[in-house]
């Protein structure tokens, strides 16, 4: 390898590191976390050496392109460029991998339209309900450790949960079968800070169950709020601390964190929505502290790949646990829901098993798909509420890399 190529590779690696030490990033374990400083000086010095050697500086928007997939990447870029133009999406980021191999990662457009800040692979987006499979991993560890019985009443772990007409289990909560309601009206635009997981339950805990648990599949992010309270009760530690210790840190997901509103979180995008006239405007201020588990995390496509890859083969979790997460739950009448514990399960046109999740939030849309048969993983995020991030889009991208 030539000196120029070695240096270029080093710059790419340096660009991806945004802290100079092991200090806690804001939101990891609490809003008082310290703010790490970017390694600007080191990266700038390396870039200067590259320029002196006569080579062009690397494009920070392009994280990685595996040379053998360059044609597929060009085709995928054309798809995403067309989507961005058609939907007027300010910023988008994508990553494709096969197992532990990162094939492609790249940012498109802008994370901040006001200051013309471009999206890079380090840009953190609101991932919405992709937070649910993240949380499901924490749940899975408690099951493996024998600290949690998925079929025990949730009051076993959350004694403050009000007595209802029927008991609710954690398995039912995680599969949207518990009868817990979803958002009403503009509740998902909440700007109220909730200091604890239990305080966030106050929004819905006194409401009547919509149906007998187990009878009806009804998607509910609030159900996952209660899941996070179960995790606290079973683990004996704050939910976000447990997420750090058992999910983000073991998987080296260094750019995933709770979307705290007060701290400065490096590389966090701004958020956009469409107004009544269809114009792209700044999203209203929201505080997601009421729903960390169901839709409150920030992440990047590369971190999503790290997470999904950990679910491809046993290791991070046991083989039986993976099947528990992915297997469709059934209603009391025996019909399947297509949803396991925080993961949707289906098959594609090739008959391959696909597990996935999409996410929608104020100023964010996400899709994550994992092909369990060929190992291909696709993650796409955008900073516009109406951006059409779907399994169909992910399948079009995946098809190019088969």
Rosetta blueprint (number, residue, H / E / L):
1 X L
2 X L
3 X H
4 X H
5 X H
6 X H
7 X H
8 X H
9 X H
10 X H
11 X H
12 X H
13 X H
14 X H
15 X H
16 X L
17 X L
18 X L
19 X L
20 X L
21 X L
22 X L
23 X L
24 X L
25 X L
26 X L
27 X L
28 X L
29 X L
30 X L
31 X L
32 X L
33 X L
34 X L
35 X L
36 X L
37 X L
38 X L
39 X L
40 X H
41 X H
42 X H
43 X H
44 X H
45 X H
46 X H
47 X H
48 X H
49 X H
50 X H
51 X H
52 X H
53 X L
54 X L
55 X L
56 X L
57 X L
58 X L
59 X L
60 X L
61 X L
62 X E
63 X E
64 X E
65 X E
66 X L
67 X H
68 X H
69 X H
70 X H
71 X H
72 X H
73 X H
74 X H
75 X H
76 X H
77 X H
78 X H
79 X H
80 X H
81 X H
82 X H
83 X H
84 X H
85 X H
86 X H
87 X H
88 X L
89 X L
90 X L
91 X E
92 X E
93 X E
94 X E
95 X E
96 X E
97 X E
98 X E
99 X L
100 X L
101 X E
102 X E
103 X E
104 X E
105 X E
106 X E
107 X E
108 X E
109 X E
110 X E
111 X E
112 X E
113 X L
114 X L
115 X L
116 X L
117 X E
118 X E
119 X L
120 X L
121 X L
122 X L
123 X L
124 X E
125 X E
126 X E
127 X L
128 X L
129 X L
130 X H
131 X H
132 X H
133 X H
134 X H
135 X H
136 X H
137 X H
138 X H
139 X H
140 X H
141 X H
142 X H
143 X H
144 X H
145 X L
146 X L
147 X L
148 X L
149 X L
150 X L
151 X L
152 X L
153 X E
154 X H
155 X H
156 X H
157 X L
158 X L
159 X L
160 X L
161 X L
162 X L
163 X L
164 X L
165 X L
166 X L
167 X L
168 X L
169 X E
170 X H
171 X H
172 X H
173 X H
174 X H
175 X L
176 X L
177 X L
178 X L
179 X L
180 X L
181 X L
182 X L
183 X L
184 X L
185 X L
186 X L
187 X H
188 X H
189 X H
190 X L
191 X L
192 X L
193 X L
194 X L
195 X L
196 X L
197 X H
198 X H
199 X H
200 X H
201 X H
202 X H
203 X H
204 X L
205 X L
206 X L
207 X L
208 X L
209 X L
210 X L
211 X L
212 X L
213 X L
214 X L
215 X L
216 X L
217 X L
218 X L
219 X L
220 X L
221 X H
222 X H
223 X H
224 X H
225 X H
226 X H
227 X H
228 X H
229 X H
230 X H
231 X H
232 X H
233 X H
234 X H
235 X H
236 X L
237 X L
238 X L
239 X H
240 X H
241 X H
242 X H
243 X H
244 X H
245 X H
246 X H
247 X H
248 X H
249 X L
250 X L
251 X L
252 X L
253 X L
254 X L
255 X L
256 X L
257 X E
258 X E
259 X L
260 X L
261 X L
262 X L
263 X L
264 X L
265 X L
266 X L
267 X L
268 X E
269 X L
270 X L
271 X L
272 X E
273 X E
274 X E
275 X L
276 X L
277 X L
278 X L
279 X L
280 X E
281 X E
282 X E
283 X L
284 X L
285 X L
286 X L
287 X L
288 X H
289 X H
290 X H
291 X L
292 X H
293 X H
294 X H
295 X H
296 X L
297 X E
298 X E
299 X E
300 X L
301 X H
302 X H
303 X H
304 X H
305 X H
306 X H
307 X H
308 X H
309 X H
310 X L
311 X L
312 X L
313 X L
314 X L
315 X L
316 X L
317 X L
318 X L
319 X H
320 X H
321 X H
322 X H
323 X H
324 X H
325 X H
326 X H
327 X L
328 X L
329 X L
330 X E
331 X L
332 X L
333 X L
334 X L
335 X L
336 X E
337 X L
338 X L
339 X E
340 X L
341 X L
342 X L
343 X L
344 X E
345 X E
346 X E
347 X E
348 X L
349 X L
350 X L
351 X L
352 X L
353 X E
354 X E
355 X E
356 X E
357 X E
358 X E
359 X E
360 X E
361 X E
362 X L
363 X L
364 X E
365 X E
366 X E
367 X E
368 X E
369 X E
370 X E
371 X E
372 X L
373 X L
374 X L
375 X L
376 X E
377 X E
378 X E
379 X E
380 X E
381 X E
382 X E
383 X L
384 X E
385 X L
386 X L
387 X L
388 X L
389 X L
390 X L
391 X H
392 X H
393 X H
394 X H
395 X H
396 X H
397 X H
398 X H
399 X H
400 X H
401 X L
402 X L
